[in-house]
Amino acid sequence: MAASTKTDASAKPRRSKRRDRFVAIGILVLVVLVPVLVIFVGPITLKAYDASHRVEVSCEVLSARTGVGSSHSVKGIGSSTNQVVIETSDCGTLTLRWGVTRDNKESIADGFAPGTTWKFDVGAGSYRLHPFLNTIRQAVFVKDFRRA
């Protein structure tokens, strides 16, 4: 009874080198390329799309507060901007920066009384993605607004 317990090497499925390369490239793309595209290319593309695709949405205001937003470039240079952050029941959080100054931001925020409905001019791409953008704390910017 000298039965061999070793498995025959030829009985094991052989992995091809070509398949291993495809798997390695796929992992590289998922781990490196996709995050780079999402972090750097995505926001630039969204801003360009929003600049040429505007929509007007009607939203009920819950509250509005003043704030200071900041930005920075790839080189690390940044600036501060006065803004009004508007919480709405149906459009999420919207941010107004155009025309907001240190002197008028309080009066603009006070003008958005809770329960009132306003029409906001926003980028179509950002508005479509507003649930996701609000979740990751990215602003949906308002360019213009008027009472509905």
N, C-alpha and C positions, 0 to 999 in steps of 0.2 A: 504494500500500500504506500507507494511512493508518489502520491498525487501531488502535483505542483500547485501551491497556493498563490504563486506569483501570477500576476496578470500578464498576458502577452502584450508587449509594447505595440504590436501592430493592431491589436484589438481596440486600443484607445483611439477616440476620434482625434484626428490631427487638426490643429488650428492653423489656418493659412496665415502667412505673413501679411498678405494683402488685406485680409479681414482685420487683423490687428492694427494695421496702419489706419484703416477707415475708422475704427473705434477710437484710436488715439486722436485723430483729427477731429472727430465729432466731439470728444470731451474737451479738446482745446477750444473749439468754437463755442461750446456752451459755457465754459468757465471764463474765457478771456474775451472773445469777440462780442458775444451778446451783451454782457454788462457794459463794455466800452460803448457800444452803439446806444444802449438805453440811457446811459449817464451823460454822454457827450453829444451824440448826434441827434437823439430823440428831442431834447428841448430846443435845439436850434431849428430842427425841421418843424416842430410844432409852432414856434414863433413865426416862422416864415409862412406857414399855412394860415395861421390866425390873422396875419396882416392882410391877406388878400381874400379871406373868407370870413365875413362878419355876419352875425345873426342878432336879432333883437329878441330878448326873452322877457317875459313878464313874471315877476317874482314878488312874493309877499315878504316884507321885511320883518324880522324878529328883533334885531338890534343892530346898532352901528357904533363903532368905536374908532378912535384915532390910533395911529401907530406910526412907527418908523420902519420902513423896509430897507433891506440892504441888498446889494448885489456885488458880485465880484467876477473878474474876468479870469481866464486861464492863467494869466500872468500874476494873479493875486491882487490886482488893483481893484478896489471896491469903492462904493459910495453909499450914502444914506439918502433915503427918499421919504418924504412925508406921504402918508396914505390914510385912507379910510377903509376899514374892514367891515363889510356888511354881511351879517348872518341872515339867511333867508330860509323859509320853510320848505320851499320847493326847488331852489336852485343851488343850495349849498352855500359855501362861503365865497363871496366875491370881494375883490380888492380894487379900489379906485385910487389911481396915482395921478392921472392926467388932470392938471389944473389944481391939484391939491398943494397948498403951501403951508408953511408954519403958521401964517396969520389966519388962513381961512379953514383949516382942517376941522376945528371944533364946530364952526357954524354949518359946515357940510354934513358932519356926522349927526348934529342935532336935527337936521332937516329930514332925516330918515326915521320918522316916527314908527314905532312898532305897530304892526297891523296894517300899514299902508302898502299899496301895491305900486311898484315901479317897473318901468321898462328899461332894460340895460342892454347896451351894445357890447357884445363879447365876441371873442374868437370862436368860430364854429368848432374847431378841433378841441380846444380847451373845454368848451361847454359840454361837448359830447363825452369827454373824459373826466368831467368834474367830480364824479364820485371817487374815482381813483386818485385824482390830483388832491382832493381834500383829505383823503386818507393819508397820503404821504406828505401832507402839509405844503403843497405847492399851490401858488395863487392862480386863480382864474381872474384875469384882469378885465376891468370894465373900462371901456374907452369913453362912453357917453351914457347919460341916463336922463330920464324924464318921468314925470308922474304919469301913471296909467289912467 
